[in-house]
Amino acid sequence: MRSVISQYTLDKQKAPQSLEDLIPAGYIKQLPKDPFTTMPTGPPTRKTHHGGDQQEPGIVDVIARRT
């Protein structure tokens, strides 16, 4: 997921605003399940990017859910 988020960010010059943005853009077919819980992927980590013209926060990472 991290590499897909990074590739989207490089290609689009902005981070995805949600993990769902990766689907219609063709980066993934569906949201993957967390390997520990089999639930949908854990909550995304949002940060503000300071590269180029991008000033709005976006998704930069995902974390595994803990039960």
PQR file of N, CA, C, O and H, with PARSE charges and radii, in Angstrom:
ATOM      1  N   MET A   1       0.830  -1.190   0.000 -0.4000 1.5000
ATOM      2  CA  MET A   1       0.000   0.000   0.000 -0.0000 2.0000
ATOM      3  C   MET A   1       0.873   1.252   0.000  0.5500 1.7000
ATOM      4  O   MET A   1       0.565   2.232  -0.678 -0.5500 1.4000
ATOM      5  N   ARG A   2       1.964   1.212   0.764 -0.4000 1.5000
ATOM      6  CA  ARG A   2       2.824   2.397   0.822 -0.0000 2.0000
ATOM      7  C   ARG A   2       3.366   2.764  -0.556  0.5500 1.7000
ATOM      8  O   ARG A   2       3.390   3.937  -0.929 -0.5500 1.4000
ATOM      9  H   ARG A   2       2.215   0.416   1.315  0.4000 1.0000
ATOM     10  N   SER A   3       3.798   1.758  -1.306 -0.4000 1.5000
ATOM     11  CA  SER A   3       4.361   2.053  -2.626 -0.0000 2.0000
ATOM     12  C   SER A   3       3.286   2.568  -3.582  0.5500 1.7000
ATOM     13  O   SER A   3       3.560   3.435  -4.412 -0.5500 1.4000
ATOM     14  H   SER A   3       3.779   0.805  -1.003  0.4000 1.0000
ATOM     15  N   VAL A   4       2.070   2.044  -3.472 -0.4000 1.5000
ATOM     16  CA  VAL A   4       0.970   2.517  -4.323 -0.0000 2.0000
ATOM     17  C   VAL A   4       0.620   3.961  -3.969  0.5500 1.7000
ATOM     18  O   VAL A   4       0.397   4.777  -4.863 -0.5500 1.4000
ATOM     19  H   VAL A   4       1.847   1.340  -2.797  0.4000 1.0000
ATOM     20  N   ILE A   5       0.570   4.281  -2.695 -0.4000 1.5000
ATOM     21  CA  ILE A   5       0.288   5.648  -2.260 -0.0000 2.0000
ATOM     22  C   ILE A   5       1.381   6.584  -2.763  0.5500 1.7000
ATOM     23  O   ILE A   5       1.090   7.678  -3.247 -0.5500 1.4000
ATOM     24  H   ILE A   5       0.751   3.618  -1.969  0.4000 1.0000
ATOM     25  N   SER A   6       2.636   6.159  -2.651 -0.4000 1.5000
ATOM     26  CA  SER A   6       3.749   6.978  -3.132 -0.0000 2.0000
ATOM     27  C   SER A   6       3.676   7.189  -4.635  0.5500 1.7000
ATOM     28  O   SER A   6       3.896   8.302  -5.113 -0.5500 1.4000
ATOM     29  H   SER A   6       2.873   5.271  -2.258  0.4000 1.0000
ATOM     30  N   GLN A   7       3.370   6.135  -5.386 -0.4000 1.5000
ATOM     31  CA  GLN A   7       3.291   6.250  -6.835 -0.0000 2.0000
ATOM     32  C   GLN A   7       2.161   7.187  -7.252  0.5500 1.7000
ATOM     33  O   GLN A   7       2.336   8.020  -8.142 -0.5500 1.4000
ATOM     34  H   GLN A   7       3.192   5.231  -4.997  0.4000 1.0000
ATOM     35  N   TYR A   8       0.997   7.049  -6.605 -0.4000 1.5000
ATOM     36  CA  TYR A   8      -0.137   7.953  -6.865 -0.0000 2.0000
ATOM     37  C   TYR A   8       0.304   9.398  -6.623  0.5500 1.7000
ATOM     38  O   TYR A   8       0.045  10.278  -7.444 -0.5500 1.4000
ATOM     39  H   TYR A   8       0.855   6.372  -5.882  0.4000 1.0000
ATOM     40  N   THR A   9       0.969   9.633  -5.493 -0.4000 1.5000
ATOM     41  CA  THR A   9       1.401  10.978  -5.123 -0.0000 2.0000
ATOM     42  C   THR A   9       2.367  11.547  -6.154  0.5500 1.7000
ATOM     43  O   THR A   9       2.261  12.715  -6.528 -0.5500 1.4000
ATOM     44  H   THR A   9       1.179   8.918  -4.826  0.4000 1.0000
ATOM     45  N   LEU A  10       3.303  10.731  -6.611 -0.4000 1.5000
ATOM     46  CA  LEU A  10       4.243  11.188  -7.639 -0.0000 2.0000
ATOM     47  C   LEU A  10       3.534  11.478  -8.956  0.5500 1.7000
ATOM     48  O   LEU A  10       3.778  12.508  -9.586 -0.5500 1.4000
ATOM     49  H   LEU A  10       3.389   9.782  -6.308  0.4000 1.0000
ATOM     50  N   ASP A  11       2.663  10.573  -9.366 -0.4000 1.5000
ATOM     51  CA  ASP A  11       1.960  10.729 -10.644 -0.0000 2.0000
ATOM     52  C   ASP A  11       1.014  11.920 -10.653  0.5500 1.7000
ATOM     53  O   ASP A  11       0.976  12.680 -11.621 -0.5500 1.4000
ATOM     54  H   ASP A  11       2.466   9.737  -8.855  0.4000 1.0000
ATOM     55  N   LYS A  12       0.256  12.081  -9.584 -0.4000 1.5000
ATOM     56  CA  LYS A  12      -0.785  13.106  -9.531 -0.0000 2.0000
ATOM     57  C   LYS A  12      -0.307  14.431  -8.937  0.5500 1.7000
ATOM     58  O   LYS A  12      -1.029  15.428  -8.976 -0.5500 1.4000
ATOM     59  H   LYS A  12       0.287  11.464  -8.798  0.4000 1.0000
ATOM     60  N   GLN A  13       0.911  14.442  -8.388 -0.4000 1.5000
ATOM     61  CA  GLN A  13       1.460  15.630  -7.720 -0.0000 2.0000
ATOM     62  C   GLN A  13       0.628  16.051  -6.518  0.5500 1.7000
ATOM     63  O   GLN A  13       0.631  17.217  -6.124 -0.5500 1.4000
ATOM     64  H   GLN A  13       1.497  13.632  -8.357  0.4000 1.0000
ATOM     65  N   LYS A  14      -0.084  15.090  -5.939 -0.4000 1.5000
ATOM     66  CA  LYS A  14      -0.819  15.309  -4.695 -0.0000 2.0000
ATOM     67  C   LYS A  14      -1.127  13.938  -4.110  0.5500 1.7000
ATOM     68  O   LYS A  14      -1.275  12.951  -4.831 -0.5500 1.4000
ATOM     69  H   LYS A  14      -0.086  14.143  -6.259  0.4000 1.0000
ATOM     70  N   ALA A  15      -1.218  13.903  -2.805 -0.4000 1.5000
ATOM     71  CA  ALA A  15      -1.525  12.645  -2.126 -0.0000 2.0000
ATOM     72  C   ALA A  15      -3.008  12.340  -2.247  0.5500 1.7000
ATOM     73  O   ALA A  15      -3.819  13.261  -2.350 -0.5500 1.4000
ATOM     74  H   ALA A  15      -1.097  14.704  -2.219  0.4000 1.0000
ATOM     75  N   PRO A  16      -3.382  11.054  -2.236 -0.5600 1.5000
ATOM     76  CA  PRO A  16      -4.808  10.731  -2.254  0.2800 2.0000
ATOM     77  C   PRO A  16      -5.484  11.248  -0.986  0.5500 1.7000
ATOM     78  O   PRO A  16      -4.883  11.244   0.089 -0.5500 1.4000
ATOM     79  N   GLN A  17      -6.714  11.684  -1.112 -0.4000 1.5000
ATOM     80  CA  GLN A  17      -7.458  12.177   0.035 -0.0000 2.0000
ATOM     81  C   GLN A  17      -8.096  11.045   0.824  0.5500 1.7000
ATOM     82  O   GLN A  17      -8.455  11.218   1.989 -0.5500 1.4000
ATOM     83  H   GLN A  17      -7.201  11.687  -1.985  0.4000 1.0000
ATOM     84  N   SER A  18      -8.237   9.891   0.190 -0.4000 1.5000
ATOM     85  CA  SER A  18      -8.731   8.694   0.863 -0.0000 2.0000
ATOM     86  C   SER A  18      -8.143   7.495   0.147  0.5500 1.7000
ATOM     87  O   SER A  18      -7.679   7.609  -0.987 -0.5500 1.4000
ATOM     88  H   SER A  18      -7.946   9.751  -0.756  0.4000 1.0000
ATOM     89  N   LEU A  19      -8.161   6.354   0.801 -0.4000 1.5000
ATOM     90  CA  LEU A  19      -7.665   5.137   0.161 -0.0000 2.0000
ATOM     91  C   LEU A  19      -8.538   4.769  -1.030  0.5500 1.7000
ATOM     92  O   LEU A  19      -8.058   4.171  -1.993 -0.5500 1.4000
ATOM     93  H   LEU A  19      -8.539   6.262   1.722  0.4000 1.0000
ATOM     94  N   GLU A  20      -9.805   5.121  -0.968 -0.4000 1.5000
ATOM     95  CA  GLU A  20     -10.725   4.822  -2.058 -0.0000 2.0000
ATOM     96  C   GLU A  20     -10.351   5.557  -3.339  0.5500 1.7000
ATOM     97  O   GLU A  20     -10.729   5.114  -4.423 -0.5500 1.4000
ATOM     98  H   GLU A  20     -10.195   5.607  -0.186  0.4000 1.0000
ATOM     99  N   ASP A  21      -9.616   6.670  -3.247 -0.4000 1.5000
ATOM    100  CA  ASP A  21      -9.170   7.401  -4.439 -0.0000 2.0000
ATOM    101  C   ASP A  21      -8.279   6.542  -5.329  0.5500 1.7000
ATOM    102  O   ASP A  21      -8.190   6.782  -6.533 -0.5500 1.4000
ATOM    103  H   ASP A  21      -9.308   7.029  -2.366  0.4000 1.0000
ATOM    104  N   LEU A  22      -7.623   5.550  -4.749 -0.4000 1.5000
ATOM    105  CA  LEU A  22      -6.704   4.697  -5.505 -0.0000 2.0000
ATOM    106  C   LEU A  22      -7.433   3.753  -6.457  0.5500 1.7000
ATOM    107  O   LEU A  22      -6.849   3.288  -7.436 -0.5500 1.4000
ATOM    108  H   LEU A  22      -7.695   5.355  -3.771  0.4000 1.0000
ATOM    109  N   ILE A  23      -8.704   3.468  -6.177 -0.4000 1.5000
ATOM    110  CA  ILE A  23      -9.456   2.500  -6.990 -0.0000 2.0000
ATOM    111  C   ILE A  23      -9.826   3.070  -8.360  0.5500 1.7000
ATOM    112  O   ILE A  23      -9.421   2.493  -9.369 -0.5500 1.4000
ATOM    113  H   ILE A  23      -9.178   3.846  -5.382  0.4000 1.0000
ATOM    114  N   PRO A  24     -10.577   4.173  -8.446 -0.5600 1.5000
ATOM    115  CA  PRO A  24     -10.941   4.667  -9.777  0.2800 2.0000
ATOM    116  C   PRO A  24      -9.738   5.169 -10.581  0.5500 1.7000
ATOM    117  O   PRO A  24      -9.788   5.234 -11.809 -0.5500 1.4000
ATOM    118  N   ALA A  25      -8.664   5.522  -9.881 -0.4000 1.5000
ATOM    119  CA  ALA A  25      -7.461   5.981 -10.574 -0.0000 2.0000
ATOM    120  C   ALA A  25      -6.677   4.810 -11.171  0.5500 1.7000
ATOM    121  O   ALA A  25      -5.726   5.018 -11.924 -0.5500 1.4000
ATOM    122  H   ALA A  25      -8.623   5.470  -8.883  0.4000 1.0000
ATOM    123  N   GLY A  26      -7.079   3.576 -10.832 -0.4000 1.5000
ATOM    124  CA  GLY A  26      -6.472   2.393 -11.418 -0.0000 2.0000
ATOM    125  C   GLY A  26      -5.225   1.877 -10.704  0.5500 1.7000
ATOM    126  O   GLY A  26      -4.504   1.046 -11.258 -0.5500 1.4000
ATOM    127  H   GLY A  26      -7.852   3.407 -10.220  0.4000 1.0000
ATOM    128  N   TYR A  27      -4.961   2.342  -9.507 -0.4000 1.5000
ATOM    129  CA  TYR A  27      -3.786   1.890  -8.775 -0.0000 2.0000
ATOM    130  C   TYR A  27      -4.027   0.578  -8.036  0.5500 1.7000
ATOM    131  O   TYR A  27      -3.101  -0.213  -7.853 -0.5500 1.4000
ATOM    132  H   TYR A  27      -5.547   3.017  -9.057  0.4000 1.0000
ATOM    133  N   ILE A  28      -5.259   0.345  -7.613 -0.4000 1.5000
ATOM    134  CA  ILE A  28      -5.656  -0.921  -6.999 -0.0000 2.0000
ATOM    135  C   ILE A  28      -7.069  -1.254  -7.468  0.5500 1.7000
ATOM    136  O   ILE A  28      -7.808  -0.370  -7.903 -0.5500 1.4000
ATOM    137  H   ILE A  28      -6.012   0.987  -7.761  0.4000 1.0000
ATOM    138  N   LYS A  29      -7.444  -2.534  -7.380 -0.4000 1.5000
ATOM    139  CA  LYS A  29      -8.796  -2.949  -7.791 -0.0000 2.0000
ATOM    140  C   LYS A  29      -9.790  -2.832  -6.648  0.5500 1.7000
ATOM    141  O   LYS A  29     -10.962  -2.525  -6.869 -0.5500 1.4000
ATOM    142  H   LYS A  29      -6.844  -3.252  -7.027  0.4000 1.0000
ATOM    143  N   GLN A  30      -9.326  -3.077  -5.425 -0.4000 1.5000
ATOM    144  CA  GLN A  30     -10.173  -2.959  -4.236 -0.0000 2.0000
ATOM    145  C   GLN A  30      -9.274  -2.735  -3.037  0.5500 1.7000
ATOM    146  O   GLN A  30      -8.067  -2.963  -3.108 -0.5500 1.4000
ATOM    147  H   GLN A  30      -8.374  -3.326  -5.246  0.4000 1.0000
ATOM    148  N   LEU A  31      -9.858  -2.290  -1.940 -0.4000 1.5000
ATOM    149  CA  LEU A  31      -9.066  -2.094  -0.734 -0.0000 2.0000
ATOM    150  C   LEU A  31      -8.663  -3.450  -0.174  0.5500 1.7000
ATOM    151  O   LEU A  31      -9.510  -4.329  -0.016 -0.5500 1.4000
ATOM    152  H   LEU A  31     -10.839  -2.105  -1.883  0.4000 1.0000
ATOM    153  N   PRO A  32      -7.388  -3.631   0.125 -0.5600 1.5000
ATOM    154  CA  PRO A  32      -6.941  -4.915   0.665  0.2800 2.0000
ATOM    155  C   PRO A  32      -7.388  -5.091   2.112  0.5500 1.7000
ATOM    156  O   PRO A  32      -7.678  -4.121   2.813 -0.5500 1.4000
ATOM    157  N   LYS A  33      -7.435  -6.328   2.534 -0.4000 1.5000
ATOM    158  CA  LYS A  33      -7.769  -6.612   3.929 -0.0000 2.0000
ATOM    159  C   LYS A  33      -6.491  -6.614   4.766  0.5500 1.7000
ATOM    160  O   LYS A  33      -5.421  -6.993   4.291 -0.5500 1.4000
ATOM    161  H   LYS A  33      -7.199  -7.115   1.964  0.4000 1.0000
ATOM    162  N   ASP A  34      -6.623  -6.187   6.006 -0.4000 1.5000
ATOM    163  CA  ASP A  34      -5.513  -6.208   6.944 -0.0000 2.0000
ATOM    164  C   ASP A  34      -5.115  -7.662   7.170  0.5500 1.7000
ATOM    165  O   ASP A  34      -5.985  -8.476   7.481 -0.5500 1.4000
ATOM    166  H   ASP A  34      -7.492  -5.878   6.392  0.4000 1.0000
ATOM    167  N   PRO A  35      -3.849  -8.025   7.031 -0.5600 1.5000
ATOM    168  CA  PRO A  35      -3.446  -9.423   7.176  0.2800 2.0000
ATOM    169  C   PRO A  35      -3.602  -9.969   8.593  0.5500 1.7000
ATOM    170  O   PRO A  35      -3.646 -11.184   8.783 -0.5500 1.4000
ATOM    171  N   PHE A  36      -3.685  -9.087   9.591 -0.4000 1.5000
ATOM    172  CA  PHE A  36      -3.813  -9.543  10.970 -0.0000 2.0000
ATOM    173  C   PHE A  36      -5.255  -9.792  11.381  0.5500 1.7000
ATOM    174  O   PHE A  36      -5.536 -10.694  12.171 -0.5500 1.4000
ATOM    175  H   PHE A  36      -3.650  -8.099   9.437  0.4000 1.0000
ATOM    176  N   THR A  37      -6.165  -8.994  10.845 -0.4000 1.5000
ATOM    177  CA  THR A  37      -7.554  -9.072  11.306 -0.0000 2.0000
ATOM    178  C   THR A  37      -8.529  -9.491  10.223  0.5500 1.7000
ATOM    179  O   THR A  37      -9.682  -9.802  10.523 -0.5500 1.4000
ATOM    180  H   THR A  37      -5.937  -8.262  10.204  0.4000 1.0000
ATOM    181  N   THR A  38      -8.099  -9.505   8.977 -0.4000 1.5000
ATOM    182  CA  THR A  38      -8.928  -9.717   7.790 -0.0000 2.0000
ATOM    183  C   THR A  38     -10.019  -8.658   7.647  0.5500 1.7000
ATOM    184  O   THR A  38     -10.961  -8.839   6.876 -0.5500 1.4000
ATOM    185  H   THR A  38      -7.163  -9.252   8.733  0.4000 1.0000
ATOM    186  N   MET A  39      -9.898  -7.569   8.374 -0.4000 1.5000
ATOM    187  CA  MET A  39     -10.786  -6.418   8.237 -0.0000 2.0000
ATOM    188  C   MET A  39     -10.203  -5.531   7.137  0.5500 1.7000
ATOM    189  O   MET A  39      -9.058  -5.733   6.735 -0.5500 1.4000
ATOM    190  H   MET A  39      -9.132  -7.422   9.000  0.4000 1.0000
ATOM    191  N   PRO A  40     -10.964  -4.555   6.643 -0.5600 1.5000
ATOM    192  CA  PRO A  40     -10.381  -3.626   5.672  0.2800 2.0000
ATOM    193  C   PRO A  40      -9.118  -2.981   6.234  0.5500 1.7000
ATOM    194  O   PRO A  40      -8.945  -2.883   7.449 -0.5500 1.4000
ATOM    195  N   THR A  41      -8.250  -2.548   5.344 -0.4000 1.5000
ATOM    196  CA  THR A  41      -6.973  -1.965   5.732 -0.0000 2.0000
ATOM    197  C   THR A  41      -7.158  -0.925   6.823  0.5500 1.7000
ATOM    198  O   THR A  41      -8.153  -0.202   6.855 -0.5500 1.4000
ATOM    199  H   THR A  41      -8.391  -2.628   4.357  0.4000 1.0000
ATOM    200  N   GLY A  42      -6.177  -0.865   7.717 -0.4000 1.5000
ATOM    201  CA  GLY A  42      -6.222   0.043   8.859 -0.0000 2.0000
ATOM    202  C   GLY A  42      -6.346   1.504   8.469  0.5500 1.7000
ATOM    203  O   GLY A  42      -6.273   1.851   7.291 -0.5500 1.4000
ATOM    204  H   GLY A  42      -5.368  -1.453   7.691  0.4000 1.0000
ATOM    205  N   PRO A  43      -6.532   2.347   9.454 -0.5600 1.5000
ATOM    206  CA  PRO A  43      -6.753   3.764   9.174  0.2800 2.0000
ATOM    207  C   PRO A  43      -5.532   4.390   8.515  0.5500 1.7000
ATOM    208  O   PRO A  43      -4.399   4.061   8.867 -0.5500 1.4000
ATOM    209  N   PRO A  44      -5.752   5.285   7.566 -0.5600 1.5000
ATOM    210  CA  PRO A  44      -4.629   5.937   6.904  0.2800 2.0000
ATOM    211  C   PRO A  44      -3.983   6.983   7.801  0.5500 1.7000
ATOM    212  O   PRO A  44      -4.620   7.519   8.709 -0.5500 1.4000
ATOM    213  N   THR A  45      -2.726   7.264   7.540 -0.4000 1.5000
ATOM    214  CA  THR A  45      -2.015   8.330   8.225 -0.0000 2.0000
ATOM    215  C   THR A  45      -2.037   9.542   7.321  0.5500 1.7000
ATOM    216  O   THR A  45      -1.588   9.475   6.177 -0.5500 1.4000
ATOM    217  H   THR A  45      -2.209   6.829   6.803  0.4000 1.0000
ATOM    218  N   ARG A  46      -2.550  10.638   7.819 -0.4000 1.5000
ATOM    219  CA  ARG A  46      -2.618  11.874   7.023 -0.0000 2.0000
ATOM    220  C   ARG A  46      -1.501  12.811   7.455  0.5500 1.7000
ATOM    221  O   ARG A  46      -1.216  12.967   8.642 -0.5500 1.4000
ATOM    222  H   ARG A  46      -2.914  10.692   8.749  0.4000 1.0000
ATOM    223  N   LYS A  47      -0.879  13.430   6.461 -0.4000 1.5000
ATOM    224  CA  LYS A  47       0.137  14.431   6.734 -0.0000 2.0000
ATOM    225  C   LYS A  47       0.041  15.507   5.671  0.5500 1.7000
ATOM    226  O   LYS A  47      -0.524  15.289   4.599 -0.5500 1.4000
ATOM    227  H   LYS A  47      -1.110  13.303   5.496  0.4000 1.0000
ATOM    228  N   THR A  48       0.592  16.655   5.971 -0.4000 1.5000
ATOM    229  CA  THR A  48       0.676  17.718   4.981 -0.0000 2.0000
ATOM    230  C   THR A  48       1.993  17.569   4.248  0.5500 1.7000
ATOM    231  O   THR A  48       3.043  17.413   4.872 -0.5500 1.4000
ATOM    232  H   THR A  48       1.051  16.832   6.842  0.4000 1.0000
ATOM    233  N   HIS A  49       1.942  17.616   2.930 -0.4000 1.5000
ATOM    234  CA  HIS A  49       3.145  17.520   2.117 -0.0000 2.0000
ATOM    235  C   HIS A  49       3.692  18.918   1.900  0.5500 1.7000
ATOM    236  O   HIS A  49       2.941  19.890   1.813 -0.5500 1.4000
ATOM    237  H   HIS A  49       1.089  17.743   2.424  0.4000 1.0000
ATOM    238  N   HIS A  50       5.000  19.003   1.813 -0.4000 1.5000
ATOM    239  CA  HIS A  50       5.637  20.300   1.624 -0.0000 2.0000
ATOM    240  C   HIS A  50       6.451  20.333   0.339  0.5500 1.7000
ATOM    241  O   HIS A  50       7.447  21.050   0.250 -0.5500 1.4000
ATOM    242  H   HIS A  50       5.610  18.214   1.884  0.4000 1.0000
ATOM    243  N   GLY A  51       6.032  19.562  -0.652 -0.4000 1.5000
ATOM    244  CA  GLY A  51       6.738  19.556  -1.918 -0.0000 2.0000
ATOM    245  C   GLY A  51       5.893  20.196  -3.001  0.5500 1.7000
ATOM    246  O   GLY A  51       4.674  20.029  -3.018 -0.5500 1.4000
ATOM    247  H   GLY A  51       5.223  18.979  -0.580  0.4000 1.0000
ATOM    248  N   GLY A  52       6.523  20.922  -3.897 -0.4000 1.5000
ATOM    249  CA  GLY A  52       5.799  21.534  -5.004 -0.0000 2.0000
ATOM    250  C   GLY A  52       4.741  22.501  -4.522  0.5500 1.7000
ATOM    251  O   GLY A  52       4.947  23.226  -3.548 -0.5500 1.4000
ATOM    252  H   GLY A  52       7.514  21.057  -3.884  0.4000 1.0000
ATOM    253  N   ASP A  53       3.603  22.512  -5.205 -0.4000 1.5000
ATOM    254  CA  ASP A  53       2.503  23.409  -4.862 -0.0000 2.0000
ATOM    255  C   ASP A  53       1.534  22.794  -3.867  0.5500 1.7000
ATOM    256  O   ASP A  53       0.560  23.433  -3.470 -0.5500 1.4000
ATOM    257  H   ASP A  53       3.436  21.923  -5.995  0.4000 1.0000
ATOM    258  N   GLN A  54       1.791  21.571  -3.468 -0.4000 1.5000
ATOM    259  CA  GLN A  54       0.819  20.871  -2.638 -0.0000 2.0000
ATOM    260  C   GLN A  54       0.783  21.433  -1.222  0.5500 1.7000
ATOM    261  O   GLN A  54       1.796  21.448  -0.523 -0.5500 1.4000
ATOM    262  H   GLN A  54       2.583  21.052  -3.791  0.4000 1.0000
ATOM    263  N   GLN A  55      -0.373  21.884  -0.816 -0.4000 1.5000
ATOM    264  CA  GLN A  55      -0.561  22.423   0.518 -0.0000 2.0000
ATOM    265  C   GLN A  55      -1.618  21.664   1.306  0.5500 1.7000
ATOM    266  O   GLN A  55      -1.696  21.808   2.526 -0.5500 1.4000
ATOM    267  H   GLN A  55      -1.196  21.871  -1.384  0.4000 1.0000
ATOM    268  N   GLU A  56      -2.433  20.859   0.633 -0.4000 1.5000
ATOM    269  CA  GLU A  56      -3.488  20.153   1.342 -0.0000 2.0000
ATOM    270  C   GLU A  56      -2.978  18.806   1.858  0.5500 1.7000
ATOM    271  O   GLU A  56      -2.152  18.164   1.209 -0.5500 1.4000
ATOM    272  H   GLU A  56      -2.371  20.742  -0.358  0.4000 1.0000
ATOM    273  N   PRO A  57      -3.466  18.383   3.011 -0.5600 1.5000
ATOM    274  CA  PRO A  57      -3.039  17.102   3.559  0.2800 2.0000
ATOM    275  C   PRO A  57      -3.554  15.949   2.714  0.5500 1.7000
ATOM    276  O   PRO A  57      -4.526  16.096   1.972 -0.5500 1.4000
ATOM    277  N   GLY A  58      -2.911  14.827   2.827 -0.4000 1.5000
ATOM    278  CA  GLY A  58      -3.341  13.649   2.102 -0.0000 2.0000
ATOM    279  C   GLY A  58      -2.861  12.389   2.787  0.5500 1.7000
ATOM    280  O   GLY A  58      -2.176  12.452   3.808 -0.5500 1.4000
ATOM    281  H   GLY A  58      -2.122  14.708   3.429  0.4000 1.0000
ATOM    282  N   ILE A  59      -3.213  11.255   2.234 -0.4000 1.5000
ATOM    283  CA  ILE A  59      -2.838   9.967   2.797 -0.0000 2.0000
ATOM    284  C   ILE A  59      -1.384   9.676   2.429  0.5500 1.7000
ATOM    285  O   ILE A  59      -1.001   9.804   1.267 -0.5500 1.4000
ATOM    286  H   ILE A  59      -3.769  11.204   1.405  0.4000 1.0000
ATOM    287  N   VAL A  60      -0.584   9.289   3.403 -0.4000 1.5000
ATOM    288  CA  VAL A  60       0.808   8.956   3.137 -0.0000 2.0000
ATOM    289  C   VAL A  60       1.169   7.538   3.572  0.5500 1.7000
ATOM    290  O   VAL A  60       2.224   7.033   3.187 -0.5500 1.4000
ATOM    291  H   VAL A  60      -0.895   9.185   4.348  0.4000 1.0000
ATOM    292  N   ASP A  61       0.325   6.888   4.359 -0.4000 1.5000
ATOM    293  CA  ASP A  61       0.654   5.570   4.887 -0.0000 2.0000
ATOM    294  C   ASP A  61      -0.608   4.935   5.448  0.5500 1.7000
ATOM    295  O   ASP A  61      -1.609   5.617   5.669 -0.5500 1.4000
ATOM    296  H   ASP A  61      -0.532   7.298   4.672  0.4000 1.0000
ATOM    297  N   VAL A  62      -0.559   3.628   5.678 -0.4000 1.5000
ATOM    298  CA  VAL A  62      -1.623   2.918   6.378 -0.0000 2.0000
ATOM    299  C   VAL A  62      -0.995   2.110   7.495  0.5500 1.7000
ATOM    300  O   VAL A  62       0.185   1.764   7.432 -0.5500 1.4000
ATOM    301  H   VAL A  62       0.254   3.075   5.499  0.4000 1.0000
ATOM    302  N   ILE A  63      -1.778   1.810   8.512 -0.4000 1.5000
ATOM    303  CA  ILE A  63      -1.273   1.017   9.621 -0.0000 2.0000
ATOM    304  C   ILE A  63      -2.141  -0.228   9.787  0.5500 1.7000
ATOM    305  O   ILE A  63      -3.315  -0.239   9.418 -0.5500 1.4000
ATOM    306  H   ILE A  63      -2.736   2.090   8.563  0.4000 1.0000
ATOM    307  N   ALA A  64      -1.543  -1.264  10.345 -0.4000 1.5000
ATOM    308  CA  ALA A  64      -2.299  -2.477  10.620 -0.0000 2.0000
ATOM    309  C   ALA A  64      -3.166  -2.261  11.855  0.5500 1.7000
ATOM    310  O   ALA A  64      -2.735  -1.639  12.826 -0.5500 1.4000
ATOM    311  H   ALA A  64      -0.589  -1.255  10.644  0.4000 1.0000
ATOM    312  N   ARG A  65      -4.374  -2.773  11.809 -0.4000 1.5000
ATOM    313  CA  ARG A  65      -5.260  -2.675  12.973 -0.0000 2.0000
ATOM    314  C   ARG A  65      -4.801  -3.688  14.015  0.5500 1.7000
ATOM    315  O   ARG A  65      -4.342  -4.779  13.679 -0.5500 1.4000
ATOM    316  H   ARG A  65      -4.724  -3.278  11.020  0.4000 1.0000
ATOM    317  N   ARG A  66      -4.927  -3.325  15.238 -0.4000 1.5000
ATOM    318  CA  ARG A  66      -4.597  -4.230  16.344 -0.0000 2.0000
ATOM    319  C   ARG A  66      -5.886  -4.602  17.060  0.5500 1.7000
ATOM    320  O   ARG A  66      -6.728  -3.742  17.320 -0.5500 1.4000
ATOM    321  H   ARG A  66      -5.300  -2.438  15.512  0.4000 1.0000
ATOM    322  N   THR A  67      -6.036  -5.851  17.371 -0.4000 1.5000
ATOM    323  CA  THR A  67      -7.264  -6.277  18.065 -0.0000 2.0000
ATOM    324  C   THR A  67      -7.080  -6.287  19.556  0.5500 1.7000
ATOM    325  O   THR A  67      -8.010  -6.619  20.291 -0.5500 1.4000
ATOM    326  H   THR A  67      -5.352  -6.550  17.160  0.4000 1.0000
TER
END
